[in-house]
C-alpha cells in the first residue's frame, strides 16, 4: 500500500479532492512513489476503474 493511500482516501471521502485529483496522483506514482497511488488503490478509493 502506498504511503499516502489512507490520506487520499480520507480526503476523497470528505469531498476535499476529486477523482481528477486522484488520477493525477496515479500518474505521479511511477516518478515519485512516496506521493502517488497505484491504479488499484485508485479503484479502492474512487470505486471505479482507473482510465488515463
C-alpha positions in Angstrom: 0.0 0.0 0.0 1.3 3.4 -0.9 2.3 5.7 2.0 -0.4 8.3 1.1 -3.3 5.9 0.4 -5.1 6.5 3.7 -4.6 10.2 3.5 -6.0 10.5 0.0 -8.9 8.1 0.9 -9.8 10.3 3.8 -9.6 13.5 1.7 -11.8 11.9 -1.0 -14.4 10.7 1.5 -14.6 14.3 2.9 -15.1 15.7 -0.6 -11.9 17.7 -0.4 -10.4 16.1 -3.5 -12.0 14.8 -6.7 -11.4 11.8 -8.9 -9.5 14.1 -11.3 -7.0 14.8 -8.4 -6.7 11.1 -7.6 -5.9 10.4 -11.3 -3.1 12.9 -11.1 -1.6 11.0 -8.1 -1.8 7.8 -10.2 0.2 9.5 -13.0 2.8 10.8 -10.4 3.3 7.4 -8.7 5.9 6.0 -11.2 8.0 9.1 -10.8 7.5 9.8 -7.1 6.2 6.6 -5.4 6.1 8.2 -1.9 3.5 10.7 -3.1 1.4 8.7 -5.7 -1.1 5.9 -5.6 -1.5 2.8 -7.9 -4.4 2.3 -10.3 -5.6 -0.5 -7.9 -5.6 1.9 -5.0 -7.4 4.5 -7.1 -10.2 1.9 -7.6 -10.3 1.2 -3.9 -10.8 4.9 -3.1 -13.0 6.1 -6.0 -14.9 2.9 -6.6 -14.3 2.9 -10.3 -11.5 1.6 -12.6 -8.7 4.0 -13.4 -8.7 5.2 -17.0 -5.9 7.5 -18.1 
